[in-house]
Amino acid sequence: MTQRNTLMTEGNIRRKMLGFALPILAGYFFQQLYNTVDALIVGNYLNADALAAVTSTGSYTYLMIGFVTGFSTGASIIIARHIGSENPEETERAVHTAVALGLLFSVVMTALGVLVTPGILRLMGTPDSVFDRSCRYLQVYFAGASFLVMYNMFVSILQASGESRYPLLCLAVSSVTNIVLDILFISVFHMDVEGAALATVLSEVLSMLLVAVKLLKSRSSIRLRPRKIRFDRDNLRYIIRYGFPTAMQGCVIDLSNMLIQSYINSFGRDAMAGIGASTKAEGFMFLPVTAFSMALTTFISQNVGANKPDRVRAGAKFGLLCTAGILLLFGTVAWFFAPQIVSLFSSDPAIIRYGARRTMVCAFFYCLCGFSHTASALMRGLGKPVTPMVVMLVCWCAVRVIVLFTLGQSVHDIRLIYWIYPFTWTLSSIVYLLDFRKLHIFSRKADPIPSK
């Protein structure tokens, strides 16, 4: 597929966005599948302690990997801008700057992840019954973190050009590989939780290599040439300008989730496993958020680069409405089938009870979470990455921490955990609606094109 065929500055807006978003949706379904398979196999072949060890580590891994993903998003925005303005020389410089940054992050992430894991788990108040397993799972996972970092950076380059089908193929192959290796390591070789982590790492190696080959063989301006991998000062500055706020946004959210996980840990193994199973299943329901967020950022960025405000407005409306509508439907299904969903991970009645109650509280608020994420993607595409960082810092981090360290200290009640997410999703959605009204994003009073 040529770069002209994937360009999003021309053609039917809905068809272009859906054609870009649906392969991402399917791809992240496979990625979420192999993340969830770890929990399914561990929960069914090992025991509740092992399930708690694997599912309770998500907030920590998201914190580490999410920081790097923020910069890959920044790189994607800049590359998409260059492609939209038809500037192949700057596109090439931005691509190789992004790869150089990814290599730097790979080294740092691997070292930090392996070294600081025990201390982080202690700070999170991880119970002794699951501490050793959580530590072993995470250290194996972070030993191979560089492959995940480079995969994310390579995919961001492809997606900036409007290509989303090939990453789907890569994720499908790696997901099947991960499932096979999970079963092989745990049920055949009788490995413990480190077997699940090793299966994930090896599947990430495969997906990274597949995407790297695609970039090496590309015939467009995003082609990867190893000898040209170096930092270009101007493009690095722009990647940091757009990527750092996005990275910080992800970090503050994940940091608040780590604090919430610490509060969950105080209720013991069953709460950890049940709520962890609920959030794993929830990950599938939020896949449309990821798909439309990435599609919206790329679409907006390319059309900002091409100076087409009417397409920006139309694409923004379509992306926001699609995400909210889909999650309203998914939330309704989740509310009716919450116990059955959680029981896929464990047959323990206590674990099912914790997980199902959380899902039923959150289900009808999923659409607001999706709206907030997609609104963040819209603001980043418009060249306003600081706005979503501030909104999420206040609404999704500060408010959650304040509630936990005030009300949570005097009222030790698991229902506080059930309701803290819907409350902050609602709060951020209100703030974004006020921002949109102030900026006239959906009216012709002011073009939604940032000044250069």
PAKOLSE-163250 format. One record per residue: residue in three letters; x, y, z of N, C-alpha, C, CB in turn. Coordinates in steps of 0.02 Angstrom, whole numbers, plus 50000, padded with zeros to 5 digits. Glycine has a CB too. Layout:
<rs>
AlaXYZXYZXYZXYZ...
</rs>
This chain:
<rs>
Met500434994050000500005000050000500445006250000499525000150062Thr500335010949954500745016849949500525022050000500725019749880Gln500955026850011500795032150059500205036250034501405036750070Arg500135037249969499565041049941498905037549957499645041949865Asn498905030849955498285027149969498075027650042498365019949950Thr498555028750087498395029050158498335036150184498925025350198Leu498435041150140498395048050161497675049750182498625052750104Met497595053350238496935054650266496705061850256496935053050340Thr497045065350211496855072350197496375072950139497475076450183Glu496175067250111495705067350055495275061150057496085067849988Gly494705061350022494255055650021493715056150075494645049250029Asn493275051150075492725050950123492975050450195492265045050108Ile492765054950238493035055350306492865049150347492765061450341Arg492235047050346492035041250386492385034950362491285040250383Arg492425034150296492755028250269493495028150285492655027850193Lys493815034050282494525034450298494645032750371494785041450281Met494235035650416494345034550487494195027350507493925039350528Leu493645024650481493475017750497493985012950467492775016050472Gly494215014450406494715010150374495375010050413494845012450304Phe495515015550447496115015950488495995013050557496355023250494Ala495405014650587495275012650656495125005250664494695016650683Leu494765002250618494554995250626495144990350629494094993250570Pro495654991050586496234986650594496594987750661496724987750537Ile496614994050685496914995350751496504991850804496955002950765Leu495834992350798495394989050846495514981550848494654990550829Ala495544978550789495674971350786496364969650813495604968850714Gly496854973950797497534972750821497584973050896498014977750791Tyr497274978150926497294978650998496864973351032497074985551019Phe496374970650995496014964851021496494959051031495434962850974Phe496924957850982497414952550988497914953951044497784951550922Gln498124960351049498594962151102498284961251171498844969351093Gln497664963551178497314962651241497194955251255496664966551242Leu497084951451202496964944351208497564940851239496804941151140Tyr498164942351213498724938751242498924941451310499324939051195Asn498744947651327498834949951396498354946351442498734957551400Thr497734945251419497224942051460497334934551464496544943451432Val497604931551411497734924351412498204922551469498024922051345Asp498694926951483499134925751540498724924651603499624931651550Ala498244929251615497834928751675497374922651673497424935051684Leu497084921151615496634915451609496994908851624496314915251540Ile497574907951593497944901651602498224901151672498504901151550Val498494906751697498764906751765498204905251816499104913451781Gly497624908551807497074907551854496784900651853496544912451839Asn496794897351794496494890751789496994885051799496174889951721Tyr497634886051783498124880751790498524881251855498594880851731Leu498584887251883498964887951945498474888952003499474893951941Asn498454894952033497994895952090497834903352097498284893152155Ala497444904952150497214911952160497804916552176496704912252216Asp498294914152212498884918352227499244920252163499364914652275Ala499324915552118499654916952054499254921852013499774910452015Leu498584921052012498154925651976498214932652004497424923251978Ala498214933352070498294939852101498964942952084498204939352177Ala499494938852082500164941252067500204944151997500674935652075Val499874940951948499904943151879499444949151866499714937451832Thr498824948851891498334954151875498454960651914497634951651889Ser498794960251971498894966352012499494970451990498964964452084Thr499864968051940500474971651918500344976351860501004966651899Gly499724976351834499574980251774499724987651781498874979351756Ser499534990651837499624997851845500364999751844499305000351910Tyr500794995551870501514996851870501814996251801501864992051918Thr501634990851764501904990051696501644995651650501724983151667Tyr501014997551659500745002951618501105009551632499985003751630Leu501305010651694501665016751712502325017151674501785017051788Met502695011651674503355011551642503295011951566503735005251663Ile502895007551537502835007351465502445013351439502485000851444Gly501945015751478501545021351456501935027751447500995022551505Phe502465028651486502885034551479503205034751410503425034851534Val503465029051389503785028551323503265029251268504175021951316Thr502685026251279502155026551229501945033751215501555022551251Gly501975038051266501825045051257502275048351206501875048751324Phe502915046651208503385049551160503285046551090504105048451183Ser503075040251086502925037451020502315040950990502805029751025Thr501835042851033501265046751009501495053650984500735047651065Gly501955056851020502225063150998502575062550931502705065851049Ala502945057050923503285055950858502775054950803503745049850863Ser502235051350818501725050150768501395056650745501195045450796Ile501275061250792500965067650775501415071650727500825071750839Ile502055071950743502525075750702502605072650633503205076250736Ile502675066050630502755062650566502125063650524502895055250576Ala501535063050555500905064050518500855071150492500305062450564Arg501085076050531501075083050508501505083850445501325087850564His502105080850447502555081450389502255077950328503245078350406Ile501945072150339501625068550284501055072650255501385061650306Gly500635075550300500075079650277500295085750237499665081950337Ser500865088650255501115094550219501565092550160501505099050267Glu501615085850147501995083150091502725085550092501675085150024Asn503045084050148503755085950158504155079550173503825091150216Pro504375075850120504715069450131505385069950167504825066150065Glu505745075550157506395076250191506305076650267506765082450165Glu505835080850289505715081450361505405075050389505265087450376Thr504995071650349504705065350371505255060350386504225062550317Glu505745059950341506295055250350506705056950412506745055250288Arg506835063350423507215065250483506825063550547507385072850481Ala506185064850546505765063450605505745055950619505055066150595Val505695051850567505675044550576506305042050610505585041050508His506885044250587507505041650615507655044650684508085043150568Thr507405050650697507455053450764507035049450813507245060850764Ala506435047450791505995043450833506305036750850505315042350799Val506615033550801506935027050813507525027850862507185024050746Ala507925033150853508475034350899508235035250970508875040450876Leu507685038950978507395040051044507145033451074506825045151041Gly506845029251031506605022751054507175018351079506245019250999Leu507735018451045508325014451067508575016851134508885014851015Leu508585023451144508805026151208508335023951264508845033851205Phe507685024551252507195022551303507225015051317506495024451280Ser507395011051267507425003851277507935001951330507605000351211Val508515005051327509045003551375508835005751445509695007051355Val508575011851450508375014551515507805010451546508165021951508Met507305008751505506725005151530506904998251556506195004551476Thr507324994751520507524988051541507894988351608507964984751488Ala508364992851613508754993351675508324995251734509324998451667Leu507915000451726507485002651780506974997351800507115009051761Gly506664994251750506144989251765506404983451805505854986751701Val506994981051789507274975251825507504977251895507854972251786Leu507804983151901508124985151964507634987552017508634990451951Val507124991351997506704994652047506064990752064506515001452024Thr505944985252028505324981452039505204979352111505324975351996Pro505684976352147505544974252216505344980152261506144970852246Gly505684985752254505534991552295504844994352280506054996852285Ile504654994552215503994997152196503444992652225503934997552120Leu503534986152221503034981552247502944982352323503214974352231Arg503494983752358503444984952431503064991352444504154985352463Leu503204996552405502855002952413502105002152400503145008252367Met501924997552356501224996452339500874992052392501164993152271Gly501254989752441500944985652493500734978852469500354989152522Thr501114975952422500954969352396501004964052452501424967452338Pro500484960152463500494955052517501054950052508499824951452521Asp501314947552562501864942752560501684936452521502074940852630Ser501044934652521500834928452488500914928752413500104927052505Val500934934852384500994935452312501624939452292500374938752282Phe501994942052341502554946452326503074943052282502884948852390Asp503294937052300503834933752263503624932352191504024927252298Arg503014930152181502784928752114502714935152072502114924952116Ser502454940352102502394946752066503074949252045502044952052111Cys503564948552089504244950952075504554946952018504684950352138Arg504484940452019504774936251966504424937551899504704928751985Tyr503774938351899503404939751838503644946351807502644940051852Leu503694951551848503874958151822504604958451799503754963351876Gln505054955151834505754955551814505884952051748506204952551868Val505544946551735505594943351670505284947751616505254936351670Tyr504704950751632504364955051585504804960951565503704957551615Phe505094964351614505504970251600506174968451568505614974151662Ala506404962351578507024960351544506944960651468507224953251565Gly506324959851445506204960351373505824966551353505824954351350Ala505814971551396505414977651383505654981451322505434982151444Ser506294980851305506554984651248506204982851183507304983451241Phe506004976551177505654974351116504964977651111505594966651114Leu504624978251168503974981551168504044988951153503624980551235Val504564992151181504694999251168504795000551093505305001651208Met505224996451062505374997450992504774995650948505984993350971Tyr504394990650968503784989050930503314995050929503424982850961Asn503204998050988502755003850992503005009650949502675006151064Met503655010850949503935016350910503865014950835504665017550928Phe504015008750814503945006950744503225007550720504214999850732Val502755005150762502055005350743501805012550738501625001450793Ser502055016950783501845023950780502045027150714502145027850839Ile502615025050687502845027650623502375025250567503575025350608Leu502205018850567501745016250517501065019650521501675008650525Gln500815020350581500145023150590500125030650572499915022250661Ala500685034050581500715041150561500605041950486501385044250582Ser500795036850448500705037050375500015034750355501235032750341Gly499605032550403498935030150387498905022650378498685033450326Glu499455019050390499475011750383499305008450450500185009450359Ser498755004750451498565001250513498424993850502497945004550542Arg498444991550440498294984550427498884979950443498084983650355Tyr499484982050425500064977650437500174976550512500684980750406Pro500134981750555500194980350627499684975350652500124986750666Leu499084975150621498584970150639498844963150625497934971450600Leu499144962150567499424955650550499954953550600499704955750480Cys500384958350618500924956850666500654954850733501394962850673Leu500144958450757499854956850822499484950250821499374962450843Ala499164948550765498824942150760499324936450766498444941650693Val499884937050731500394931850733500694931250804500954933350682Ser500854937050834501164936850900500674934450954501434943650919Ser500024935950945499524933650994499454926150994498854936950979Val499424923250934499384915950929500014912850959499304913750855Thr500594915850945501224913450973501204913651049501814917550947Asn500954919251077500924919951150500474914651182500684926951168Ile499904913351152499434908451179499754901451179498784908351139Val500074899751123500404893151118500954892551171500694892151047Leu501364897751178501914897551225501654897451297502384903451215Asp501114901151312500814901051379500634893851398500204905551382Ile500274890651354500054883751367500664879151374499584881251312Leu501144880051329501744875751330502144876651395502194877351270Phe502284882851414502704884151473502354882251538502904891451475Ile501704883651544501354882751608501044875851615500824888051616Ser500674873651564500324867251571500754861151552499704867251529Val501254862151508501674856551487502334856451526501824857051412Phe502684862251528503334862551563503254864051638503774867751531His502634865551659502474866751730502884872551760502604860451770Met502984877651720503304883751745502794887751784503604887951687Asp503034892251827502584896451867502444902951828502904897951938Val502314908451863502114914651830502654917351782501964919951881Glu503284915551794503804917951748503714914851679504494916451776Gly503374909151674503234906251609502764910551569502924899351618Ala502264913551602501804918051568502164924351545501224919951615Ala502614926951587503004932851568503464931451510503404935451628Leu503784925651511504244923751456503874922951391504614917251474Ala503264920051393502864919351332502694926251303502214915551347Thr502544931051346502394937851323502994941051291502144942151381Val503574940351322504184943351296504354940551227504774942251345Leu504334933951220504514930851156504024932851100504524923251163Ser503394933551117502914935751066503034943051047502194934851091Glu503264947151094503434954051079504044954651035503544957951143Val504524950151044505114949951001504894948750928505614944451024Leu504444943950920504204942350853503844948150820503744936250856Ser503384951350857503014956950828503464962750811502464959150875Met503954964150853504424969650839504824968350776504904970650899Leu505054962250767505444960550707505014961150644505734953450713Leu504394959050647503954959450589503834966650567503284956050604Val503734971150616503624978150598504264981350573503354982050659Ala504834979550603505474982350581505614980550508506044979650626Val505464974450489505564972250419505134976450372505394964750411Lys504514977850392504064982050351504354988950339503374982650384Leu504624991950391504924998650384505564998450342505075001650453Leu505954993250350506574992650312506434991850237506984986650337Lys505864988950219505704987750149505234992950120505404980850142Ser505024997850160504555002950135504855006950078504355007650192Arg504425008950032504645012949975504445020249981504375010049910Ser504195022150039503975029050050504465032650095503255029250080Ser504285038750116504735042850157504805040250228504485049950159Ile504415035250248504495032450316504975026550317503825030250343Arg505305025250262505765019550259506325020350311506075018950189Leu506465014850345506985014750397507655012950365506805009750453Arg508145017350374508825016150351509285016550412509045021350296Pro509525010650437509905010550500510485015550503510185003650510Arg510815016750448511385021350449511165028650460511785020750384Lys510525030150452510285036950462509965038050530509775038550408Ile509995032950573509695033650639510115038450681509635026750675Arg509845044150694510185049250734509665054450755510775052550695Phe509855058650803509395063850826509445070050781509555065750899Asp508885072250756508835078750722508555083650773508375078250658Arg508915089050785508755093550840508035096350836509235099250842Asp507845098750778507175101750772506625096650783507095105050704Asn506685090750751506175085650758506155082750828506285080150707Leu506735082150859506755079750928506395084650974507485078750952Arg506505091150962506175096151003505415095750996506415103150983Tyr505175094650935504455094150925504175087650954504285094650850Ile504545082250948504325075850977504255076551052504805070150958Ile504745079751083504715080851156504145085551173505385083551183Arg504055090751133503525095651146502835092351147503545101151093Tyr502715087751100502065084351096502055077951138501895082851024Gly502625074651143502645068251177502675068651252503225064351153Phe503035073651278503125074051351502455075051388503605079651369Pro502025079751366501385080351400500965074051397500985086151371Thr500995070551339500625064351332500905059051378500635061851260Ala501575058751382501895053851426501725055351499502655053951417Met501745061651517501575063451586500845062151602501735070851599Gln500415063251552499705061651562499615054351579499295063551499Gly499945049951539499895042851553500195041051620500235038951499Cys500755044251637501085042651700500665044451761501755046151704Val500365050351759499985052451818499365048051827499775059751812Ile499065045851770498505041251775498725034651804498185040151706Asp499275032051778499525025551803499775026051874500075022951758Leu500055031851893500275032751961499685032552009500665039351969Ser499145035851989498545035752031498265028652035498015040552004Asn498315024951979498085017951979498505013652025498095015151909Met499165015152029499595011552076499385012852148500325013452065Leu499215019152163498985020752231498325017252246498915028352239Ile497885017052195497255013452204497375006052214496795014652143Gln497865003352177498034996252185498284994952256498564994152134Ser498664999552284498894998852353498304998452400499355004752372Tyr497785002452388497185002352429496824995652420496715008252411Ile496784993252358496474986752345496844981152381496454985252269Asn497514981552381497924976352413497754975652486498654978052405Ser497524980952518497374980752589496764976352604497254987752616Phe496374974652552495784970352561495954962952550495224972452515Gly496574961452532496784954452526496764951552457496374950352570Arg496944945152454497034941652391496394941352348497264934652404Asp495824939852378495204939152339495014945652304494634936752383Ala495084951252340494934957752309495434959352253494954963352363Met496064957852265496574958952213496424955052150497274957152240Ala496264948652159496124944352101495474946252067496104936952123Gly494954947652106494304949252076494304955752038493784949552130Ile494574961052069494594967552036495094967351978494794973052085Gly495634963451986496114962651931495794959251871496714958651954Ala495374954051884495024950651829494534955351795494654944451856Ser494194959551835493714964451808494074969351761493364968251865Thr494644971851781495004976651740495304973351677495564980051780Lys495494967051682495734963451623495184962951571495994956451642Ala494584960951594494014960451548493824967351521493414957251583Glu493884972351563493724979251544494174981551487493794983951604Gly494784978951486495244980851433494964979451364495894977251442Phe494584973951356494284972451291493764977651273493974965451292Met493384979951322492854984751308493134991651289492394985451368Phe493744993051312494044999551297494444999451232494475001651354Leu494454993851197494834993551134494594998751083494774986651105Pro493924999951076493715005251030493995012151048492965005651028Val494105013251113494395019651135495095020351106494415020051212Thr495495015151114496185015251087496175016151012496555008851106Ala495745012450977495735012750904495535019550879495255007450877Phe494975022250904494745028750880495185034450905494025029950901Ser495505033650963495965038850986496565039450939496205037251057Met496845033750921497415033850875497215036250806497745026950871Ala496635033950783496395036150718496265043650718495755032450699Leu495985046150771495815053250775496455057550777495385054650836Thr496945055450817497565059250821497905059650753498045056150872Thr497945053950718498265053850652497865057950601498335046650627Phe497205057050601496775060650554496835068250565496045058450562Ile496775070350628496815077450643497495080250625496665078750718Ser498025076550643498715078950631498845079850556499225074050660Gln498655074850516498765075450444498365081350414498575068950408Asn497745082250436497335087550408497525094450435496615086250423Val497805094750496498095101050519498695102750476498305100450595Gly499115097650461499695098850418499485101150348500115092550412Ala498915098650324498665100550258498225106750260498275094750227Asn498105109550321497695115550330496985114650304498025121550296Lys496645109450329495955107950308495505107850369495925101250270Pro495285113650395494895113950457494215110550453494795121050476Asp493895110550395493235107350389493295099750401492925108750320Arg493815096750375493925089650386494095088250459494485086950340Val494455092850491494625092150561493985091850603495075097950584Arg493535096550590492905096850628492485090550618492495103050607Ala492405088550556491985082750540492285076350570491895082050464Gly492935075650564493265069750592493205069450668493985069550572Ala493275075250700493225075450773492535073250797493365082550798Lys492015075750765491325073850784491215066350776490815077750742Phe491435063750720491325056750705491695052250756491555055050634Gly492325053850770492715049750817492425049750887493415052250819Leu492235055550912491955056050979491295052350986491865063350998Leu490855053250938490195050050942490245042450935489745052750888Cys490675040050891490765032850883491005029550947491255031350826Thr491505032450978491795029651039491285029351095492405033551061Ala490945034851107490455035051161489885030251149490185042151170Gly489645029751087489085025251071489265017951079488855026451001Ile489855016051055490075009051061490155007051134490735008051023Leu490445011451175490565009651245489905009651285491055014551276Leu489415013451264488765013051297488465006151285488295018551271Leu488535003651224488294996851209488684991551248488354995551133Phe489354992051248489764987151283489614987251358490504988551271Gly489514993251386489374993851457488724990551476489355001151476Thr488224991051433487584987751446487664980151449487064989651392Val488034977451401488164970251401488554968151463488564968251337Ala489054972051482489464970551541489044970451605490034975551548Trp488564975051610488144975451670487734969051678487684981551667Phe487454966551623487034960551626487424954151638486634959951562Phe488044953951614488424947651616489064948251659488614945551546Ala489074952751706489674953851747489924947551783489534959251799Pro489504943751819489754937751853490044932651804489204934451893Gln489714931651748489954926751699490624928851670489444925951642Ile490724935351660491354937851632491924936551681491304945351617Val491824938251745492354937351794492494929951807492174940851860Ser491974925751801492064918551814492514915151763491384915051815Leu492644918451707493124915751658493824915251687493124919951595Phe493974919551736494644919751765494704915351826494814926851783Ser494164914351861494184910351923493484908051941494504914451981Ser493444902051971492794899451994492674900952068492754891951981Asp493144904352100493084905952171492524911052180493764908752199Pro492004909452220491434913952229491624920852255490924910852275Ala492114921152301492314927552329492634932052276492804926552387Ile493064929052234493384932752181492874935352130493914928352145Ile492394931052112491874933052065491454938752094491414927052049Arg491314938452159490904943652190491244950352188490754941752263Tyr491884950752205492244957052202492264959852131492964956152228Gly492444955552083492504957952014491854960051983492824952651973Ala491324956051995490664957551965490374964051992490184951751977Arg490444965152057490184971352087490524977452058490254971252163Arg491184977052049491534982852020491294984151948492294981652021Thr491234978751909491024979451839490324982551834491034972751804Met489874980451878489184982951874489144990351893488734978851920Val489584992551938489594999651956489865003951898490025000852018Cys490385001451865490735005451814490405005251745491435003151808Ala490005000051731489794998451663489485004251626489304992851665Phe489005007751656488655013051620489045019551618487995014151651Phe489645019551646490075025551643490655024551593490355027151712Tyr490695018651562491235017351514491225022551458491165010351486Cys490615024551437490575029351381490905035951398489835030551362Leu490885037951463491205044251483491965043451485490955046451552Cys492195037651504492925036351502493155036651429493095029351533Gly492775033551384492955033751314492945040751285492495029351274Phe492455044651305492415051551282493025055551304491775054951308Ser493245054651366493825058251392494465056351355493915057051466His494555049951342495155047751306495165050451234495195040151305Thr494585050051201494555052351132494625059951128493905050151099Ala494355063451177494445070751181495185072451189494025073751238Ser495545068651229496265069651237496625068851171496555064851289Ala496435063651133496745062551068496605068351020496495055951038Leu495995070951023495825076650981496255082750997495085078450990Met496345084151061496745089951081497475089151061496685091051157Arg497735083051067498425081851046498505082950971498655074651064Gly498025080450932498055081350860498025088650840497505077650827Leu497675092750880497625099850866498255103750887497025102750901Gly498725100150917499335103550940499265106551009499525108850892Lys498805103951050498695106451118498785100651168497995109551125Pro499385097751172499485091851216499485093451290500135088551199Val499595099851308499615101651379498915101251410499905108651387Thr498405103051370497715103051397497505096251425497235105151343Pro497555090751386497365084351415497805082251473497385079051362Met498445084251472498885082551528498625085751592499605084951513Val498435092051589498185095551648497515092751671498115103051634Val497075091451623496415088751640496485082051676495975087951578Met496905077551648496985070951678497375071351744497345066351629Leu497855075951747498235076751810497775078651867498785082051801Val497305083251853496855085551906496305080451919496545092251887Cys495945078451865495345074351873495495067051889494935074651812Trp495995064251854496115057051861496675055351910496275054151795Cys497055060251931497595058851978497465062452044498275060951949Ala497465069052043497405072852105496765071152143497435080252090Val496205071052107495565069652140495555062652170494985070352090Arg495815057652133495825050852159496265050252220496065046052105Val496855053452217497315053052274497015056552335497995056252256Ile496715062352325496415066052381495855061852413496125072852356Val495435058752373494895054652400495175048852440494435052052343Leu495685045552412495965039652446496305041452512496475036152400Phe496645047252513497025049052573496615053252622497645052752553Thr495995054452606495545057852655494985053152674495265064452625Leu494495052552630493925048152644494145040852651493405048752588Gly494625038852609494845031852611495185029852675495305030552554Gln495475034652711495815033052774495325032352832496325038452790Ser494755035852827494265035452881493725030252868493945042252892Val493615028752803493115023752784493455018352742492525027052745His493615012752773493945007352737493415002952705494405003152785Asp493195004952645492635001652613492805000552539491975005952620Ile492744994352516492924992652447492484996352396492864985152436Arg491884998552417491455002252371491765008852349490785003552403Leu492215011452388492575017552369492965016352305493045019852425Ile493265010352299493635008552239493165007752180494035002052250Tyr492575004952193492095003952138491875010552107491485000152164Trp491805015752148491505022052126492005027452107491055024652178Ile492635026652126493115032052114493245033152039493775030552149Tyr493215027652000493325028451928492735031851894493445021651897Pro492115029551903491545033051871491515040451890490905029751891Phe491665042051953491635049051975492135053351936491785049552050Thr492745051051929493265055051895493165055051820493965052451913Trp492885049651791492725049651719492205055051705492465042651697Thr491705055551748491185060651739491485067651744490625059751791Leu491915068651793492225075151804492635077451743492665074951866Ser493055073051716493465074851659493045076151597493975069351644Ser492505072451588492065073551530491745080451532491515068151528Ile491545082651592491255089351599491765094651581490995090351671Val492385093751604492915098651590493045099051515493565096851628Tyr493085093251481493205093351409492645096751371493295086151383Leu492025095551391491455098851358491505106451365490795096351387Leu491715108851423491805115951433492375118651390491935117451508Asp492915114751384493475116751341493265117351269494055111851348Phe492875112351245492655112451176492225118551162492265106051159Arg491795120151209491365125951200491775132451198490845126351256Lys492275132851240492695138851243493105139651179493155138551304Leu493355134151152493795134351093493405134351028494265128551094His492745133551030492315133450971492555128050921492325140350936Ile492745122250948493015117050905492505114550854493255111150947Phe491865114450874491355111750829490925117150796490915106950868Ser491195123250794490835128550759491315132050712490515133650808Arg491045136250669491465139850621491695146650647491085140850556Lys491575147950711491795154350738492545154950740491515155350808Ala492875149250747493615149250748493845142650719493895150250820Asp494285142850669494535136750639494935132850690494965138350578Pro494825126250696495205122250743495895120450717494815115950760Ile496245125450692496915124450667497385128750708496965126050590Pro497845125850746498285129850788498755134050746498685125450835Ser498905139850770499385144150735500075141450743499345151350760Lys500485142250690501175139550693501645144450725501415137750622
</rs>
